[in-house]
């Protein structure tokens, strides 16, 4: 994937569960300034940040808007708690997945054939939403990263309706140790959600491009 956007220098992460914490640690290890937040005041998660994501700075959620790139890593069932004003005009990475056995059946996603990220985009109309990092386990984020050009480097798909934001996120993915593959518009996120071949496996960039092309053609994305 060709990246024309400037590589982000600061990363904001909303949510410090397993996925959010793993992304934060990889970002810190890759040289980023990392800020993390939850629904709680910064002082209440400062110790957690020090232990779980050493090197990251605990902040109040609205302060994440000051970062170059924001990752949303909260349980999907809580997406309506997100304040659209905090994300307007910002590149936002949606790493959330819909897990009915865990989340319960949510009408917003059961009755909508679109990708979950398209539903999130409706709730955050001003955000430059990007779907990625949802199809790799939190443990794999820290175990599978490789230097650029490595023969066994794993690839991750990046989907968004905003070309510059796709490029910005691709630059971040490359820096934390993975090849970024342009999946096209946000609607293409359907083909790497839970239950798909892409979601269930680990693929090289060449393999992922082939799977995306086949899946998107079948889904008429």
C-alpha positions in Angstrom: 0.0 0.0 0.0 1.4 3.4 -0.9 1.3 5.9 2.0 1.2 9.6 1.1 0.2 10.8 4.5 2.7 12.0 7.1 3.5 9.3 9.6 1.6 10.0 12.8 3.7 11.1 15.8 1.2 10.7 18.6 -1.3 8.0 19.2 -4.4 8.2 21.3 -6.1 5.0 22.5 -9.5 4.9 24.1 -9.8 1.7 26.1 -7.2 -0.2 28.0 -8.5 -3.7 27.8 -6.4 -6.5 26.2 -6.5 -5.0 22.6 -6.1 -1.4 23.6 -3.2 -2.2 25.9 -1.5 -4.4 23.2 -1.8 -1.6 20.7 -0.5 0.9 23.2 2.6 -1.2 24.0 3.4 -1.8 20.4 3.1 2.0 19.7 5.3 2.9 22.6 7.9 0.3 21.5 7.8 1.8 18.0 8.6 5.2 19.3 5.3 6.9 19.4 4.0 9.3 22.0 1.0 7.4 23.3 -1.9 8.6 25.4 -4.5 6.3 26.8 -7.9 7.0 28.2 -11.1 5.4 29.5 -14.4 6.7 30.7 -12.8 7.4 34.0 -10.7 10.5 34.9 -7.0 10.3 34.1 -5.9 10.2 37.7 -7.9 7.0 38.3 -6.1 5.1 35.5 -2.6 6.5 36.0 -1.4 3.6 38.0 -3.0 1.1 35.5 -1.2 2.8 32.7 2.1 2.7 34.5 1.7 -1.1 35.0 -0.1 -2.3 31.9 1.2 0.2 29.3 4.5 1.5 30.6 5.6 4.6 28.7 2.0 5.7 27.8 0.4 8.7 29.4 -3.0 8.5 31.0 -5.3 11.4 30.0 -8.9 12.3 30.1 -10.8 11.1 27.0 -11.4 14.5 25.4 -7.6 15.0 25.3 -7.2 12.2 22.8 -8.4 14.7 20.2 -5.0 16.3 20.5 -3.3 13.2 19.0 -2.6 12.5 15.4 -4.4 9.3 15.4 -7.1 7.8 17.7 -7.7 4.1 18.2 -11.1 3.1 19.6 -10.7 -0.2 21.5 -13.8 -0.4 23.7 -16.4 -3.2 23.8 -18.6 -2.6 20.7 -21.8 -2.6 22.8 -20.7 0.7 24.3 -20.2 2.5 21.1 -23.2 4.8 21.7 -21.3 6.2 24.7 -18.9 7.8 22.4 -19.3 11.6 22.1 -19.2 12.5 18.3 -17.8 15.9 19.1 -14.6 14.3 20.4 -13.9 12.7 17.1 -15.0 15.2 14.5 -12.4 15.9 11.9 -10.1 13.2 13.4 -8.7 10.0 11.9 -10.1 7.3 14.0 -9.3 3.6 13.9 -12.1 1.2 14.7 -10.7 -2.0 16.1 -14.0 -3.2 17.6 -15.7 -6.5 16.7 -19.3 -7.7 17.2 -19.4 -10.8 19.3 -23.0 -11.8 20.0 -22.1 -14.6 22.4 -20.2 -12.1 24.6 -22.1 -8.8 23.8 -25.5 -10.3 23.5 -27.5 -9.8 20.3 -27.5 -6.1 19.5 -30.2 -5.0 17.1 -28.0 -2.3 15.7 -25.8 -5.0 14.1 -28.2 -7.9 13.8 -30.6 -6.0 11.6 -28.0 -4.1 9.6 -26.2 -5.9 6.7 -23.5 -3.3 6.6 -20.1 -3.6 8.2 -20.1 -2.7 11.9 -17.8 0.2 11.1 -20.4 1.7 8.8 -22.8 1.7 11.8 -20.1 3.4 13.9 -19.5 5.9 11.2 -23.2 6.9 11.3 -22.8 7.5 15.1 -19.6 9.5 14.5 -20.5 11.4 11.3 -17.6 13.8 11.6 -14.9 11.2 12.2 -12.6 10.1 9.4 -13.2 6.4 10.3 -10.8 3.6 9.4 -11.4 -0.1 10.0 -8.3 -2.0 10.8 -6.5 -4.0 13.6 -9.7 -5.9 14.3 -8.5 -9.1 12.6 -5.4 -9.8 14.6 -5.4 -11.1 18.2 -4.0 -8.9 20.9 -1.3 -11.5 21.6 -0.4 -11.7 17.9 0.1 -7.9 17.8 3.0 -8.4 20.2 4.3 -11.7 18.8 4.0 -11.4 15.0 5.5 -8.0 14.3 8.4 -8.0 11.9 10.8 -5.4 10.3 9.9 -4.0 6.9 10.8 -6.4 4.1 10.8 -9.6 6.3 9.7 -12.6 4.3 7.3 -13.7 7.0 5.8 -10.3 7.7 2.0 -10.4 8.4 -0.4 -8.1 6.6 -3.4 -6.2 7.9 -6.3 -4.7 5.9 -7.2 -1.0 6.0 -10.6 0.2 4.9 -11.9 3.7 4.9 -13.9 6.2 2.8 -11.1 8.7 3.4 -7.9 8.1 1.4 -5.6 10.3 3.5 -6.8 8.6 6.7 -6.2 5.2 5.1 -2.7 6.3 4.3 -2.1 7.6 7.8 -3.3 4.4 9.4 -1.2 2.4 6.9 1.9 4.3 8.0 1.1 3.5 11.6 0.6 -0.2 10.9 3.9 -0.4 9.0 5.8 1.2 11.8 4.5 -1.2 14.4 5.6 -4.1 12.3 3.0 -5.2 9.8 2.3 -4.7 6.1 -0.8 -2.6 5.4 -3.0 -3.6 2.5 -5.5 -1.1 1.1 -9.0 -2.7 1.2 -10.7 0.3 -0.3 -13.9 1.8 1.2 -15.3 1.3 4.7 -17.9 -1.1 3.4 -15.1 -3.5 2.5 -14.6 -4.0 6.3 -17.4 -6.7 6.0 -14.9 -9.1 4.5 -12.5 -9.1 7.4 -15.0 -9.2 10.3 -15.4 -12.3 12.6 -16.2 -15.5 10.8 -14.4 -14.6 7.5 -11.4 -16.3 6.1 -9.3 -13.1 6.5 -10.3 -12.7 10.1 -9.6 -16.4 10.9 -6.1 -16.5 9.5 -2.7 -14.9 9.2 -1.7 -13.8 5.7 1.1 -12.2 3.8 0.4 -9.0 1.8 0.1 -11.0 -1.4 -2.3 -13.5 0.1 -4.3 -10.8 1.7 -4.7 -8.9 -1.5 -6.0 -12.0 -3.2 -8.4 -12.8 -0.4 -9.7 -9.2 -0.4 -10.2 -9.2 -4.1 -12.1 -12.5 -4.0 -14.2 -11.6 -1.0 -15.1 -8.1 -2.1 -16.1 -9.4 -5.6 -18.4 -11.9 -3.9 -19.8 -9.3 -1.6 -20.1 -6.7 -4.4 -18.3 -4.1 -2.3 
